[in-house]
Structure formats: structure tokens, C-alpha cells
Amino acid sequence: MVGECMGLLLDIVLQPKISDQWLSRLDVGGGYSVRGVYSLLTTMDPLGVDSFSDFIWHKQEPLKVSVLTWRLLCTRLPIKDNLVQRNIISHDS
């Protein structure tokens, strides 16, 4: 793992007096937000889970994020089912 990490860091050049920050292309402000990722995943054309398997199950991604993404793409999030069971919304809405 150390060799793999060193390989990833070979191309990085540190520049003094320049602050580093992570930027996300999903959010207009450049930051990361769950809303931005959710928006991206729900507005994409459904290509199937198989085409996203490397994206979903990336080893550096936290497992809970991978599971949430997988459940979202498979339409397995129980949100609507829970609301119907609690009589908050009707089944047809």
C-alpha cells in the first residue's frame, strides 16, 4: 500500500504561498455537498449499476457512501415505502 501511495503522490507539486483545497465539480460553489451528489445521481440517465461498479465500489470511498449510492441507483432506498406505511403519502404519489 505504501508503494501505491507513493505512486499516486509522484505527480504532485507543492507550491509555496498557495493554499490547497478540494473542489467539487458537482456544486456551483465548488464545495462538496450531499445535495450535489444526490442531484447528479438522480438526474443521470439510468445506465445500470454494472456500468458504475468501479465508481460505486472504489476502495478509497467510505463503505456507507458506496452502499447509499448502490441503493440509490437500484432504487432500493426505502424512503417512499416508509412514508406510505406511515400514511403520510399515498402509494400513487
C-alpha positions, 0 to 999 in steps of 0.5 A: 500500500505504501508503494501505491501511495507513493505512486499516486503522490509522484505527480504532485507539486507543492507550491509555496504561498498557495493554499490547497483545497478540494473542489467539487465539480458537482456544486456551483460553489465548488464545495462538496455537498450531499445535495450535489451528489444526490442531484447528479445521481438522480438526474443521470440517465439510468445506465445500470449499476454494472456500468458504475461498479468501479465508481460505486465500489472504489476502495478509497470511498467510505463503505456507507457512501458506496452502499447509499449510492448502490441503493440509490441507483437500484432504487432500493432506498426505502424512503417512499415505502416508509412514508406510505406505511406511515400514511403520510403519502399515498402509494400513487404519489 
